[in-house]
Amino acid sequence: MGRTVPSYRQALEAEINRWEGFRKALRGKELEAFDRMMNAYRMHASAGGMATRTILAEAMFMSILLSQQIDILEIKESLERLEKQLRQT
């Protein structure tokens, strides 16, 4: 039998593990932020698998950027709601 190709999720976890040395050098909020970025990568694994990129880091970075963009949009929406409430008072 030939070799089996690891699933996208297995490859994703292997890519995250390759960043462990970088992670170990982080402290406090930096470590928390790094872990959140890796979780964003995991959350978008289905989309990353569909992207058919040969370089996993490309899907990783896109997943992180997408997650940050969602956060920015939510912050903007919250700010707009607060500004609207302030104008009404």
trRosetta pair geometry for C-beta under 8 A, 3 or more apart (Angstrom, degrees):
i j d omega theta_ij theta_ji phi_ij phi_ji
6 10 3.9 -118 178 92 110 128
6 11 5.1 139 99 -54 118 82
6 14 7.2 50 121 -12 166 138
7 10 4.6 98 53 5 77 102
7 11 7.0 -144 94 -3 41 87
8 11 5.6 -58 -150 40 33 111
8 12 6.1 41 150 -27 67 104
8 45 6.4 143 119 180 112 94
8 48 6.7 160 173 102 128 95
8 49 3.8 -157 18 -103 179 105
9 12 5.3 -46 -144 31 34 118
9 13 6.6 33 156 -16 64 101
9 45 5.6 41 -95 -175 83 146
9 49 7.8 -27 -43 -68 68 127
10 13 6.0 -54 -151 36 31 108
10 14 6.5 33 150 -19 63 106
11 14 5.5 -53 -149 36 34 115
11 15 6.4 38 151 -22 66 102
11 56 5.9 -154 144 -90 107 140
12 15 5.7 -54 -152 33 30 111
12 16 6.5 30 150 -17 64 104
12 41 6.6 171 -167 145 111 107
12 42 6.8 130 144 -99 137 63
12 45 5.6 -56 -54 -120 169 107
12 48 6.9 96 -92 97 122 148
12 56 6.7 -174 -98 -160 52 127
12 59 7.9 -80 -103 99 98 127
12 60 7.8 152 -141 -81 82 93
13 16 5.5 -50 -147 36 35 113
13 17 6.3 39 152 -22 65 104
14 17 5.6 -52 -149 35 32 114
14 18 6.7 40 150 -27 62 99
15 18 5.7 -49 -156 25 34 115
15 19 7.4 27 149 -14 61 102
15 56 4.4 -132 -78 116 150 142
15 57 6.7 -169 -162 -68 130 64
15 60 6.3 -142 134 -59 140 136
16 19 6.0 -62 -164 34 39 109
16 20 7.9 71 139 -54 61 78
16 38 5.2 90 -133 -150 119 120
16 41 6.8 167 -78 86 110 145
16 42 7.9 6 -60 -58 149 97
16 60 8.0 168 -73 -117 73 129
17 20 5.5 -8 -168 -32 50 116
19 22 4.9 -48 -173 41 75 119
19 23 5.9 83 128 -29 84 99
19 34 8.0 -163 140 -174 127 118
19 38 7.5 -163 72 -89 140 121
20 23 5.3 -53 -145 36 36 116
20 24 6.3 41 156 -26 67 102
21 24 5.8 -49 -149 28 30 113
21 25 7.1 28 153 -18 59 104
22 25 6.1 -64 -164 31 33 110
22 26 7.3 34 146 -28 64 104
22 34 7.6 -174 120 -140 99 144
23 26 5.9 -56 -161 20 40 114
23 31 6.9 82 -169 -132 76 81
23 34 5.6 172 -116 134 83 149
23 35 7.8 84 -141 -65 119 74
26 30 4.1 -139 -160 114 105 109
26 31 4.2 154 115 -73 110 71
26 34 5.5 159 20 -8 173 143
27 30 6.0 48 56 45 46 112
27 31 6.0 -19 -147 -23 7 113
28 31 6.2 127 56 20 22 99
28 32 7.1 -48 146 -2 42 104
29 32 5.4 -54 -145 40 38 114
29 33 6.0 40 155 -21 70 105
30 33 5.8 -55 -147 37 29 111
30 34 6.3 31 153 -21 64 105
31 34 5.7 -51 -147 34 31 113
31 35 6.4 30 155 -16 64 106
32 35 5.9 -56 -150 37 29 110
32 36 6.4 30 152 -19 63 107
33 36 5.6 -55 -149 36 32 113
33 37 6.5 35 152 -21 65 103
34 37 5.7 -54 -152 33 32 112
34 38 6.5 28 152 -15 66 104
35 38 5.7 -53 -147 38 34 109
35 39 6.3 36 152 -19 65 105
36 39 5.5 -53 -147 37 33 113
36 40 6.5 41 149 -25 64 100
36 67 8.0 -176 149 140 89 144
37 40 5.5 -48 -152 29 35 115
37 41 6.8 41 147 -22 62 99
37 64 4.7 18 -157 -122 96 116
37 67 7.4 171 -126 68 53 142
38 41 5.3 -44 -154 29 39 118
38 42 6.7 40 147 -17 65 100
39 42 5.4 -49 -149 36 39 113
39 43 6.2 43 150 -24 67 103
40 43 5.6 -50 -145 33 33 114
40 44 6.5 10 161 0 64 109
40 63 5.4 155 131 142 86 93
40 64 5.2 108 90 -104 134 52
40 66 7.4 169 173 71 116 83
40 67 3.5 -71 -142 -30 134 162
40 68 7.8 15 -136 -32 169 69
41 44 6.5 -75 -151 48 24 94
41 45 7.3 60 145 -70 59 75
41 48 7.4 34 -168 -49 71 154
41 59 7.6 96 -149 122 90 82
41 60 4.9 -2 -120 -135 127 74
41 63 4.5 113 -110 91 50 144
41 64 6.3 -10 -61 -54 85 83
42 45 5.7 -11 -163 -41 40 112
43 63 7.3 150 64 -172 78 116
43 67 7.1 97 61 -88 131 122
44 47 4.7 -43 -177 43 87 115
44 48 5.7 95 122 -27 85 98
44 59 7.8 -165 112 171 108 90
44 62 7.8 -132 124 105 150 84
44 63 3.8 -175 60 -129 135 106
44 66 6.2 99 -87 67 158 139
44 67 7.2 -127 -26 -50 127 99
45 48 5.4 -57 -144 40 33 114
45 49 6.1 36 157 -23 67 105
45 63 8.0 28 -60 -107 42 150
46 49 5.8 -54 -150 33 29 112
46 50 6.6 23 153 -14 62 107
47 50 5.8 -60 -151 39 33 109
47 51 6.6 46 149 -38 65 100
47 59 7.8 167 106 -156 77 103
47 63 7.2 149 75 -94 115 92
47 66 8.0 -10 91 24 158 173
48 51 5.5 -44 -153 14 35 119
48 53 7.6 -65 -167 30 74 112
48 56 7.8 49 174 -150 126 71
48 59 3.5 92 -144 180 103 132
48 60 7.5 50 -122 -58 142 44
48 62 7.4 155 -98 70 86 112
48 63 5.9 -28 -62 -56 117 123
49 59 8.0 80 -43 -149 34 158
51 58 7.6 -152 132 109 142 107
51 59 5.3 169 52 -97 146 106
51 62 7.3 132 -98 61 162 155
53 56 7.1 146 98 -88 105 27
53 58 4.5 -125 175 73 156 128
53 59 5.2 -179 44 -42 133 97
55 58 4.7 83 87 -10 98 106
55 59 8.0 170 98 -1 60 80
56 59 5.8 -57 -161 40 48 107
56 60 6.1 53 143 -25 75 106
57 60 5.0 -51 -145 36 39 120
57 61 6.1 37 158 -19 71 102
58 61 6.1 -55 -148 37 27 105
58 62 6.4 24 155 -15 63 109
59 62 5.7 -56 -143 41 32 111
59 63 6.1 37 156 -23 65 107
60 63 5.9 -58 -151 34 26 111
60 64 6.5 23 154 -16 63 108
61 64 5.7 -54 -147 37 33 111
61 65 6.2 32 155 -18 66 107
62 65 5.7 -54 -144 40 31 111
62 66 6.1 35 155 -22 65 106
63 66 5.7 -53 -146 35 28 112
63 67 6.4 28 155 -18 62 106
64 67 5.8 -55 -150 36 30 111
64 68 6.4 27 153 -15 65 107
65 68 5.7 -57 -147 40 32 109
65 69 6.2 34 154 -22 66 106
66 69 5.7 -54 -146 35 30 112
66 70 6.5 34 153 -20 63 102
67 70 5.7 -51 -151 32 32 113
67 71 6.6 34 150 -18 63 104
68 71 5.4 -51 -151 35 36 115
68 72 6.4 39 150 -22 67 103
69 72 5.5 -49 -147 34 34 114
69 73 6.4 35 153 -19 65 103
70 73 5.8 -54 -149 36 31 111
70 74 6.4 30 153 -17 64 107
71 74 5.8 -58 -149 38 30 110
71 75 6.3 31 153 -19 65 106
72 75 5.7 -55 -149 36 31 112
72 76 6.3 32 153 -20 65 106
73 76 5.6 -53 -147 36 32 113
73 77 6.4 33 154 -19 65 105
74 77 5.7 -52 -146 36 32 112
74 78 6.4 33 154 -18 64 106
75 78 5.7 -56 -149 37 31 112
75 79 6.2 32 153 -20 65 107
76 79 5.6 -55 -147 37 30 112
76 80 6.3 31 154 -20 65 106
77 80 5.7 -53 -146 36 30 112
77 81 6.5 32 153 -19 63 104
78 81 5.7 -53 -150 35 32 111
78 82 6.4 30 153 -17 65 106
79 82 5.7 -55 -148 38 32 111
79 83 6.2 32 154 -19 66 106
80 83 5.7 -52 -144 37 31 111
80 84 6.3 34 155 -21 63 106
81 84 5.7 -56 -149 36 30 112
81 85 6.4 31 153 -19 64 105
82 85 5.7 -54 -149 36 32 112
82 86 6.4 33 153 -20 65 105
83 86 5.6 -53 -148 36 32 112
83 87 6.4 33 154 -19 64 105
84 87 5.8 -54 -149 35 31 111
84 88 6.5 29 153 -19 63 109
85 88 5.7 -60 -150 36 32 111
85 89 6.7 25 156 -20 65 107
86 89 6.1 -59 -150 32 32 107
